[in-house]
Amino acid sequence: MRYPLWRGLVFVAALLFPLYWLYEGLQHMTGPDPGKVLVDNLGQGTLILLLITLCMTPLRRLTGWGGWLAVRRQLGLWCFAYALLHFCGYLLFILGLRFDRLWVDVSERPYIIVGVLAFVALLLLALTSNRYSQRRLGLRWRQLHRAIYFILVLALLHMLWVVRSDIGEWLLYALAGAFVLLSRVPRVAEGLSAVRAR
């Protein structure tokens, strides 16, 4: 396995954040509704990890260092893990495991539909992120995993609906997302490689 120390650091960093958020909640450090704060933190963490995952290829082109790509799959799986915890936290802390309320939420809050769509798409990518799926799907595997950009758009839309008028922080994520999407344009990708060649 290449870059074992780097992979280990990424693993520890991704693990520590949800553990710390859980500790904050258990110690009553997050106000009167620690469950909601935990759900919000996990949702925000999911978006951040998604953006970081998508930055790995542009960073590889810009720097030429292979370590970025070495942790891309790991980061993607952590992104899914955060999304799964976010969804489970929503069911537990927001709905109180009353699944009949889920349909009410879906009908009254469209951002729930957007979030569920993003989660299901992310689940599909996580399930097919192994070499067996790559061999079985062939060229279709790459086409399938391009859905990650669609997931990014859904995640940004989901967050925008949640924060509503307080969009200052959301704009930062949107700008990062715009950079990621622009980096897929061939001329921009070539420009990143040219910077490294100088």
N, C-alpha and C positions, 0 to 999 in steps of 0.2 A: 504493500500500500504506500503510495507516494504522499509526501507531506504529512506524516502522522502527527507531528506536534501541532501543525496548523489546524488539522481536522479536529484534534482534541480540544484546542482552544475554542473553536467554533461550537463544538458540542457543549462544553461547560458554560459558555456565555449564553447559549440558547436555553439551557436548562435552568440557569440561575434566575432569570427574570420571572418566570411564572412561580418559582418557589418563593422568591422575595415578595411577590404580590400576594401570595397565599399567606405568608407570614404577616404582612401588613394587615390583612383582613382579620386574622386570628388574634392579633394584638390590638384590634380596634383603633388602628392608626389612620383609617380612611373614612372616618365619619360615620353617620348613622346607617348607611346602606352599603356595607362592604361588599356584598354580593354583586351589586350593580357596578361598583368600581372595578371589581375583578373582571367582570364581563367586558367592560369598556377597555380595560388595559389589554386584555387578550385580543380583542378586536383590533385595537391599534397596533399591537405587536404583530398580528397577522399581516396587516398591510405593510408594516415596515419590513418584515422578513420577505414579503413578496417583492418589494422594491429592491431590497438587497440582492435577492436571488437573481433578478433580472439585470442587475448591474454587473454581474460576474463576467458576462461575455464582453461588454464594452470595456471593462477594466483589463481584461485579457488582451484585447486589441490595443489598448492604450499603453500598457506596460510590458506586454510580452511574457508576464509571469504565469506559469501554468497552475499555480496554487489557487487562483481564482476559480478556474473550472473544476478543480479537484473537490471543492466543497459545494459546488452548485446544487448537486442532487441532494446532499445532506441538508442544505438550507431550504430547499423546496419541501422536503419531508417535514422539517421543523415548522415551516409555514403551515402545512396541512395540520400538524399536531396542534398548533395554536388555534387554528380555525375550528378544529374538533372540540377543543376545550372551550372556546368561545361559544359554540353552539350548545354544548352540554350545559355550560354555565347559564346561558339564556333560558334553557328549559328548566333548570333547577332553581335559580335565584329569581328570575323574572316571572316565570310562569308557575313556579312551585310544583312542577311536574303535572300540572293540570293540562293535559294535552287538548282538551276541548277548547281551551283558551287560545291555542295556537291558531285555529281557524279564524277566530275573532281578530287576533292580531294581524293575520295575513290580509283579511278583508279591510281592516282599518288603517294599516300601516304598510304601504307598498314597499318600503325599504326592506321589510322582512322577506318579501318575495325575491328581491334582488340579492339579498344576503344568502338565502337558501340556494338560489341558482349558482352563485359563486362557489358555495360550499360543495354542492354536488359535482360541479365541474372540477374543482380541486381534488375531490375524492377520486374521480376517474383518472386524473393525472397521477395521483399518488399510487393507485393500484397498478398502473402501467409503467411505473418508473424503474422497472427492473430489466435486466438483460434478456430474460425470457420473452417479455412482451415486445422488446425491440426486435428480436429475431422473428417472432410470430407476425408482427404487424408490418415489418419492413418499412417501406417509404411512408406508409400511413401513420406510423408512429410519430414521425417528425411533424406531419400535418396535424395530428391530434394534439401534440404538445405545444403547438402554436396557439392553442386556445388559452394559454397562460396570459396572453395580452388581452383577450376578451375578459378574463377573470379580473385583471387589473382594472379595467374600465368599470366592471360591475362593483368591485370593492370600493373604488373611489366614489361611485354614485351612491353606494350604500352609506358610506361615511358622511357624504354631503347631506343626505336626507336626515341622518341622525343628528348632526351638529346644527343643521338649519342655518340660523343667522350668524353664528360664531364660526366663520369660515377661515379665520386667519391661519390656523395650523393646517387646515385642510388644503389651503393653497400651496403650502410647501410640499405636501405629498403630491398634489396635482402637477406641480412643476417638475418634481422628480420623475413622476410617471411620464410626463411629456418628453423629458430627456431620454428615458428608456425607449419610448416608442420611436423617437427620432433617430436613435442610435441604430435602429433596424433598417433605416433608409440606406441603400447601398453607398451613396456618395458620402454620407456621414460616417458610415462604418469604414470606408476607405480613408477618410480624413483622420480618424482615430489611429489607424494603423500607420499613416504617414507621419503623425506626430511622434510615434515611437521610433520611426526610422531615422528621424533627424539626429 
